[in-house]
Amino acid sequence: MEISLESIQEVEDPYQAFVDSIKNSGIFSRYRNNLHRFLKLIPNQVYLDTLNKIPENDSIEELSKLFVEVGQKNPKIIQNIIAAFIKGDRKKVDEGKISPNTFPTHVKPIRRLLDANAIPIHWKSLHRLFPRGSVSKDRAYTKEELQNMMYSAIDITDKVIIAVFSSAGFCLESWNYFTWKDVVFFENDDGIFKGAAILIYRGDPESYWTHMTPEACNYLVEYQELWKSQTGSYPLPDDLLLKITKTPFVRRLNAFEVKKGLIDLQKRLV
């Protein structure tokens, strides 16, 4: 085998290098979305000042290319951009909008893009800006409180959240990623539910299974009927698990909205 001069001089597309660096297909979508969200926050003035040009569009491919070009020319600017992003996200942690335990998943895709394109960044100094891992000040709801919340819940979506959340015991941000294929129902021979398993963080190296009660299964099946009445069909395996139920359009009911709903239920009990 001979290494050609053309292969040495060939310049790999920065975004493709990012894609090729992710071996686990399960986390690719999450990494891609978080990276794109970050790149779209960067002002065009940064590119104009550094490269004397601005992005032709806001596609992830175009923004990745220019971001890497800035890093090749001036890594310090890239370091400052990431630091500003971390500080902004840390503020969201302080406001309770995101968890410090899942905060690193917003930064990992950025590092993956830069590492894949050999952009030198002093990550140790950036890690010092990360919020500390959470030591939750919240306590688990008592059985009586859960029963009262379920009694006060009118919407089937609220009942699903309470039953699934309390029995499976996962962290709040997991609601941002669930799809229907993450739920596996178990039935007795007579068709009565024995329970279910739900996969947390599908495709992530730290993914794991946990269980749900038969009651949670029944509410999920009831929720599927609501889904069908609003959209005309039952949810498919790749459809998100919970949607905003007041519209026929499928938009995820995310972790922040789930938390808000639980807080509203708590207020009804006061």
MARFIKE-870629 format. One record per residue (C-alpha): residue in three letters; z, y, x. Coordinates in steps of 0.05 Angstrom, whole numbers, plus 5000, padded with zeros to 4 digits. Layout:
# MARFIKE-870629
[atom 'ALA'; [Z; Y; X]] ...
# end
This chain:
# MARFIKE-870629
[atom 'MET'; [5000; 5000; 5000]] [atom 'GLU'; [4982; 5069; 5025]] [atom 'ILE'; [5015; 5134; 5003]] [atom 'SER'; [4961; 5184; 4988]] [atom 'LEU'; [4965; 5258; 5003]] [atom 'GLU'; [4950; 5272; 4930]] [atom 'SER'; [5011; 5233; 4906]] [atom 'ILE'; [5056; 5272; 4954]] [atom 'GLN'; [5029; 5339; 4931]] [atom 'GLU'; [5029; 5321; 4857]] [atom 'VAL'; [5078; 5364; 4818]] [atom 'GLU'; [5115; 5327; 4763]] [atom 'ASP'; [5125; 5363; 4697]] [atom 'PRO'; [5199; 5385; 4695]] [atom 'TYR'; [5210; 5363; 4624]] [atom 'GLN'; [5178; 5295; 4637]] [atom 'ALA'; [5224; 5286; 4696]] [atom 'PHE'; [5282; 5298; 4649]] [atom 'VAL'; [5255; 5248; 4599]] [atom 'ASP'; [5244; 5196; 4654]] [atom 'SER'; [5315; 5205; 4679]] [atom 'ILE'; [5345; 5181; 4613]] [atom 'LYS'; [5343; 5105; 4612]] [atom 'ASN'; [5384; 5098; 4548]] [atom 'SER'; [5338; 5113; 4490]] [atom 'GLY'; [5397; 5117; 4442]] [atom 'ILE'; [5423; 5182; 4473]] [atom 'PHE'; [5355; 5214; 4485]] [atom 'SER'; [5351; 5250; 4419]] [atom 'ARG'; [5421; 5280; 4427]] [atom 'TYR'; [5407; 5302; 4498]] [atom 'ARG'; [5340; 5331; 4479]] [atom 'ASN'; [5368; 5371; 4421]] [atom 'ASN'; [5426; 5398; 4461]] [atom 'LEU'; [5381; 5417; 4519]] [atom 'HIS'; [5331; 5453; 4473]] [atom 'ARG'; [5388; 5490; 4438]] [atom 'PHE'; [5413; 5515; 4506]] [atom 'LEU'; [5344; 5535; 4532]] [atom 'LYS'; [5330; 5576; 4470]] [atom 'LEU'; [5392; 5618; 4484]] [atom 'ILE'; [5365; 5644; 4550]] [atom 'PRO'; [5336; 5715; 4543]] [atom 'ASN'; [5263; 5725; 4562]] [atom 'GLN'; [5285; 5781; 4608]] [atom 'VAL'; [5313; 5729; 4656]] [atom 'TYR'; [5244; 5699; 4664]] [atom 'LEU'; [5211; 5767; 4668]] [atom 'ASP'; [5259; 5791; 4722]] [atom 'THR'; [5255; 5727; 4764]] [atom 'LEU'; [5184; 5701; 4752]] [atom 'ASN'; [5149; 5763; 4726]] [atom 'LYS'; [5128; 5724; 4664]] [atom 'ILE'; [5157; 5701; 4598]] [atom 'PRO'; [5151; 5634; 4560]] [atom 'GLU'; [5086; 5625; 4522]] [atom 'ASN'; [5125; 5591; 4466]] [atom 'ASP'; [5195; 5563; 4453]] [atom 'SER'; [5177; 5490; 4460]] [atom 'ILE'; [5225; 5449; 4502]] [atom 'GLU'; [5169; 5432; 4550]] [atom 'GLU'; [5153; 5505; 4564]] [atom 'LEU'; [5225; 5528; 4568]] [atom 'SER'; [5244; 5470; 4614]] [atom 'LYS'; [5187; 5486; 4661]] [atom 'LEU'; [5206; 5560; 4667]] [atom 'PHE'; [5280; 5545; 4672]] [atom 'VAL'; [5266; 5498; 4731]] [atom 'GLU'; [5221; 5550; 4763]] [atom 'VAL'; [5277; 5600; 4760]] [atom 'GLY'; [5323; 5549; 4792]] [atom 'GLN'; [5274; 5535; 4848]] [atom 'LYS'; [5269; 5609; 4862]] [atom 'ASN'; [5342; 5629; 4852]] [atom 'PRO'; [5393; 5574; 4838]] [atom 'LYS'; [5449; 5626; 4833]] [atom 'ILE'; [5417; 5656; 4770]] [atom 'ILE'; [5416; 5587; 4739]] [atom 'GLN'; [5489; 5577; 4758]] [atom 'ASN'; [5508; 5643; 4724]] [atom 'ILE'; [5469; 5624; 4661]] [atom 'ILE'; [5505; 5557; 4655]] [atom 'ALA'; [5572; 5591; 4668]] [atom 'ALA'; [5559; 5641; 4612]] [atom 'PHE'; [5539; 5583; 4566]] [atom 'ILE'; [5602; 5544; 4583]] [atom 'LYS'; [5646; 5605; 4569]] [atom 'GLY'; [5612; 5616; 4502]] [atom 'ASP'; [5621; 5544; 4482]] [atom 'ARG'; [5693; 5545; 4506]] [atom 'LYS'; [5705; 5601; 4456]] [atom 'LYS'; [5680; 5555; 4401]] [atom 'VAL'; [5731; 5504; 4425]] [atom 'ASP'; [5786; 5556; 4419]] [atom 'GLU'; [5762; 5571; 4348]] [atom 'GLY'; [5765; 5497; 4330]] [atom 'LYS'; [5690; 5492; 4317]] [atom 'ILE'; [5678; 5438; 4370]] [atom 'SER'; [5724; 5390; 4406]] [atom 'PRO'; [5739; 5397; 4481]] [atom 'ASN'; [5730; 5322; 4486]] [atom 'THR'; [5657; 5325; 4465]] [atom 'PHE'; [5643; 5392; 4498]] [atom 'PRO'; [5614; 5359; 4561]] [atom 'THR'; [5557; 5329; 4520]] [atom 'HIS'; [5530; 5400; 4513]] [atom 'VAL'; [5526; 5408; 4589]] [atom 'LYS'; [5504; 5338; 4610]] [atom 'PRO'; [5431; 5347; 4589]] [atom 'ILE'; [5427; 5412; 4629]] [atom 'ARG'; [5452; 5377; 4691]] [atom 'ARG'; [5404; 5319; 4678]] [atom 'LEU'; [5344; 5367; 4676]] [atom 'LEU'; [5366; 5402; 4740]] [atom 'ASP'; [5383; 5338; 4777]] [atom 'ALA'; [5317; 5307; 4757]] [atom 'ASN'; [5281; 5366; 4788]] [atom 'ALA'; [5325; 5372; 4850]] [atom 'ILE'; [5355; 5440; 4833]] [atom 'PRO'; [5419; 5449; 4874]] [atom 'ILE'; [5477; 5474; 4831]] [atom 'HIS'; [5551; 5476; 4850]] [atom 'TRP'; [5575; 5435; 4791]] [atom 'LYS'; [5647; 5431; 4816]] [atom 'SER'; [5658; 5505; 4805]] [atom 'LEU'; [5626; 5499; 4736]] [atom 'HIS'; [5671; 5441; 4717]] [atom 'ARG'; [5731; 5486; 4729]] [atom 'LEU'; [5708; 5528; 4670]] [atom 'PHE'; [5710; 5468; 4622]] [atom 'PRO'; [5765; 5468; 4570]] [atom 'ARG'; [5819; 5418; 4580]] [atom 'GLY'; [5814; 5352; 4543]] [atom 'SER'; [5846; 5359; 4475]] [atom 'VAL'; [5916; 5338; 4460]] [atom 'SER'; [5912; 5344; 4386]] [atom 'LYS'; [5967; 5383; 4351]] [atom 'ASP'; [5945; 5353; 4286]] [atom 'ARG'; [5981; 5293; 4257]] [atom 'ALA'; [5952; 5237; 4216]] [atom 'TYR'; [5955; 5244; 4141]] [atom 'THR'; [6009; 5203; 4107]] [atom 'LYS'; [5989; 5150; 4057]] [atom 'GLU'; [6015; 5193; 4001]] [atom 'GLU'; [5975; 5254; 4025]] [atom 'LEU'; [5912; 5212; 4029]] [atom 'GLN'; [5924; 5186; 3959]] [atom 'ASN'; [5935; 5257; 3933]] [atom 'MET'; [5873; 5283; 3968]] [atom 'MET'; [5832; 5226; 3939]] [atom 'TYR'; [5860; 5242; 3870]] [atom 'SER'; [5841; 5315; 3877]] [atom 'ALA'; [5772; 5300; 3904]] [atom 'ILE'; [5719; 5310; 3850]] [atom 'ASP'; [5656; 5303; 3892]] [atom 'ILE'; [5637; 5232; 3914]] [atom 'THR'; [5620; 5261; 3982]] [atom 'ASP'; [5693; 5282; 3991]] [atom 'LYS'; [5715; 5212; 3971]] [atom 'VAL'; [5668; 5181; 4022]] [atom 'ILE'; [5694; 5227; 4077]] [atom 'ILE'; [5767; 5212; 4062]] [atom 'ALA'; [5758; 5137; 4055]] [atom 'VAL'; [5712; 5127; 4116]] [atom 'PHE'; [5749; 5177; 4160]] [atom 'SER'; [5819; 5150; 4146]] [atom 'SER'; [5801; 5077; 4152]] [atom 'ALA'; [5754; 5080; 4213]] [atom 'GLY'; [5794; 5131; 4253]] [atom 'PHE'; [5739; 5164; 4294]] [atom 'CYS'; [5736; 5235; 4321]] [atom 'LEU'; [5709; 5292; 4278]] [atom 'GLU'; [5645; 5304; 4318]] [atom 'SER'; [5621; 5233; 4303]] [atom 'TRP'; [5597; 5259; 4235]] [atom 'ASN'; [5543; 5297; 4273]] [atom 'TYR'; [5508; 5233; 4294]] [atom 'PHE'; [5518; 5178; 4242]] [atom 'THR'; [5458; 5145; 4208]] [atom 'TRP'; [5458; 5091; 4156]] [atom 'LYS'; [5439; 5038; 4208]] [atom 'ASP'; [5507; 5051; 4241]] [atom 'VAL'; [5541; 5019; 4181]] [atom 'VAL'; [5543; 4944; 4173]] [atom 'PHE'; [5572; 4918; 4107]] [atom 'PHE'; [5608; 4850; 4101]] [atom 'GLU'; [5610; 4815; 4033]] [atom 'ASN'; [5644; 4753; 4005]] [atom 'ASP'; [5602; 4699; 3973]] [atom 'ASP'; [5613; 4733; 3906]] [atom 'GLY'; [5584; 4799; 3931]] [atom 'ILE'; [5651; 4834; 3935]] [atom 'PHE'; [5659; 4875; 3999]] [atom 'LYS'; [5705; 4849; 4053]] [atom 'GLY'; [5697; 4914; 4092]] [atom 'ALA'; [5646; 4944; 4140]] [atom 'ALA'; [5637; 4962; 4213]] [atom 'ILE'; [5612; 5030; 4236]] [atom 'LEU'; [5583; 5045; 4304]] [atom 'ILE'; [5610; 5108; 4338]] [atom 'TYR'; [5561; 5146; 4384]] [atom 'ARG'; [5503; 5097; 4380]] [atom 'GLY'; [5466; 5092; 4447]] [atom 'ASP'; [5520; 5126; 4486]] [atom 'PRO'; [5553; 5087; 4543]] [atom 'GLU'; [5620; 5101; 4508]] [atom 'SER'; [5598; 5076; 4440]] [atom 'TYR'; [5643; 5028; 4402]] [atom 'TRP'; [5651; 4994; 4335]] [atom 'THR'; [5708; 5006; 4286]] [atom 'HIS'; [5721; 4981; 4216]] [atom 'MET'; [5723; 5009; 4146]] [atom 'THR'; [5760; 4985; 4084]] [atom 'PRO'; [5727; 4954; 4022]] [atom 'GLU'; [5745; 5018; 3985]] [atom 'ALA'; [5703; 5058; 4034]] [atom 'CYS'; [5645; 5010; 4024]] [atom 'ASN'; [5647; 5020; 3949]] [atom 'TYR'; [5646; 5096; 3956]] [atom 'LEU'; [5587; 5091; 4004]] [atom 'VAL'; [5548; 5049; 3954]] [atom 'GLU'; [5564; 5100; 3900]] [atom 'TYR'; [5542; 5155; 3947]] [atom 'GLN'; [5475; 5119; 3957]] [atom 'GLU'; [5463; 5125; 3882]] [atom 'LEU'; [5476; 5200; 3886]] [atom 'TRP'; [5427; 5204; 3944]] [atom 'LYS'; [5374; 5168; 3903]] [atom 'SER'; [5385; 5213; 3842]] [atom 'GLN'; [5374; 5274; 3885]] [atom 'THR'; [5317; 5251; 3930]] [atom 'GLY'; [5282; 5198; 3889]] [atom 'SER'; [5297; 5141; 3938]] [atom 'TYR'; [5354; 5106; 3973]] [atom 'PRO'; [5371; 5128; 4044]] [atom 'LEU'; [5333; 5091; 4099]] [atom 'PRO'; [5368; 5062; 4161]] [atom 'ASP'; [5348; 5121; 4204]] [atom 'ASP'; [5369; 5173; 4153]] [atom 'LEU'; [5432; 5213; 4169]] [atom 'LEU'; [5494; 5185; 4136]] [atom 'LEU'; [5518; 5247; 4098]] [atom 'LYS'; [5475; 5303; 4071]] [atom 'ILE'; [5488; 5368; 4036]] [atom 'THR'; [5490; 5341; 3965]] [atom 'LYS'; [5474; 5405; 3927]] [atom 'THR'; [5401; 5403; 3947]] [atom 'PRO'; [5345; 5351; 3943]] [atom 'PHE'; [5327; 5367; 4015]] [atom 'VAL'; [5360; 5323; 4068]] [atom 'ARG'; [5403; 5365; 4114]] [atom 'ARG'; [5462; 5336; 4151]] [atom 'LEU'; [5532; 5350; 4128]] [atom 'ASN'; [5558; 5364; 4198]] [atom 'ALA'; [5628; 5358; 4229]] [atom 'PHE'; [5645; 5432; 4218]] [atom 'GLU'; [5628; 5426; 4143]] [atom 'VAL'; [5667; 5361; 4138]] [atom 'LYS'; [5728; 5394; 4168]] [atom 'LYS'; [5721; 5453; 4121]] [atom 'GLY'; [5718; 5406; 4062]] [atom 'LEU'; [5781; 5371; 4083]] [atom 'ILE'; [5817; 5437; 4092]] [atom 'ASP'; [5796; 5457; 4022]] [atom 'LEU'; [5824; 5392; 3995]] [atom 'GLN'; [5890; 5404; 4031]] [atom 'LYS'; [5895; 5473; 3999]] [atom 'ARG'; [5890; 5442; 3931]] [atom 'LEU'; [5953; 5402; 3945]] [atom 'VAL'; [5995; 5462; 3963]] 
# end
